[in-house]
């Protein structure tokens, strides 16, 4: 069997299309949206059946449409493209804690205001806009400890105590 360059390119394109679809599905699920909710919330711009076909890699999405979907999800376009998996694995190795941003919104007091501001800064810096959970690094824990007024080695415990740390 002879593999031509054209068939290799087709296979690569299909593989990439599936990877884009997986990213689209991941972001939608991070936003806790069903296909039908996206359709309804987008005023029918993104039909559930078409979005599902994108997510399964059965249909290619155009760049302008991808940009509109990114705007709908309120994420940068590059977040909808594959390639971040290796970076995510490296980030996980440096993991400090997973923070429940929804719980943080419900806290009150000076510490919570400063902590929320710091978490927003991290989100912007890392372009992590899923809105519900933020993974912070060990190095970030030093600032968190200072904000919470606890020693560095107690920051994780304090976050757990506040109901902010996701196990």
N, C-alpha and C positions, 0 to 999 in steps of 0.2 A: 504494500500500500504506500502510495506516495503522498506526502503531505505538502501541499502547496502553500506559498506565502499567503495567498488569498484566504484559504480555509483556516489558516492559523489566525489571521486578522479577524475573521468572522467569529471564531471561537473566543478570542480575546474580547471582542466587542460584546458578545453575549454574556461572558463572565463579568465584565465591568457593569453591564446593564443590570445583572442580578445583584451585584454589590451595591449599586446605587439604590435599587429597590429595597434592599435590606436596611440601608441607612434611612430611607424615607419612612419605612415601617417603624424603625427604632425611635426616630424623632416623634412620629405621631403618637406612639405608645407612651413615650416619656411625657407627652402633653396630656395623656389620659383621654385621648379622643378616639372614637370609633370612626370607621370610614363614613358612616351615615352622618355623624356629627360634623365631620369636616365638610361634607356636602352641604348640610343645612347652614352651618356657620359661615360658609364662604358664599352664601347666596347662590348655590348651584354652580359656582365657577369650577370647583373640583368635584366632579361626579364620583360617587363611591366606586362604581364599576371601573372607571378609568384609573382612578388612584390605586385601586387594587391591582390592576394590570401593571402599573408602574412598579408597585411594590413587589410583585412577583417576577419582575424583569421581562414580562411578556410584551411590554410596549416601552418605547424610548420616550423620554421626556425632553422637550426642547429647552434650551437655555433660558429664554424669556419666561417660560412657564415654570421652570425650576426657581427662577428668581421670585416670581409671584407666590409660589408655594412657601419659599423661605420667608417672605414678608408675612404671609398668613400665619406661619408658625412662630414668627418673631425670632428668627435665628439668622445668623449670617449664612449666605449661600454655601460657603465651603463646609458648613456643618452637615449639609445634605449629601456631600460627596464622600465616597469611601477613601480610605487611606489613613484614617486616624487610629486604626486598631493597634498598630505597633506603638504609637504614642500613648494610647490608653493603657497598654500593658506596662510601659515604662512608668507612667504616672502611678499605677497601682502599686508598684514596687516602692514608691516614695510616699505611700499613703500615710496620712496623719489621721484623718477621720472623715466620715461621711456625715454631712450636716443636713438636717431636715429644715429647709428654708421656710416651709409652711409653719412649722412650730416656732421658728424664730420670729416670724411676723406676729405671732400671738403673745410674745413676751413683752413685758414692759420694764421700764427703768433705764437709767443711763447706760449701764453695761450693754443692754440689748440694742440700744440705738447705735452705739459705737460698733458693736459686733455686726449688726446688720449692714452698716456702712462699709466695714472691712470686707464682708462677704460679697457685697455688690462690686467692690473694687476688684476682688479676685475674679468674679464672673466676667467683668469687662476685660480684664487683662488676659484671661484664658479663653475668652469667647465661649463660655459655657452658659448657655441661656435656657436650659431645660426648665428652670424655675422652681423645681421642687426639692432637688437634692444637689448638694455641691460637695465634691471631694476636695478636701484640703490636704496639703502636704505637711510632712513633719516640720519643715521650716516655718510654715504658716502657724503652727501651733505655738511658736514662741510669741508671736504677736497676740494670738488668742489668749495665751496665759497672761500677758501684760494687761490686756483689756479686761479680763475677768479678775485680775488681782490675785492670781494664784501662781505657785511655782510651775515651771515648765512641765515637770513630770506629773503634775496633778491636773493639767488642762483637760485631758481626755475625760477624767472622772467628773470634772465640773460640768463639761458639756453633756455628759450622760445624766448627771443630776438635774440639769436644766431641761432635760428631755429633747435635746438638740442632736445628740449623736445617734446615728443609726448603726446598729451592730453589724 
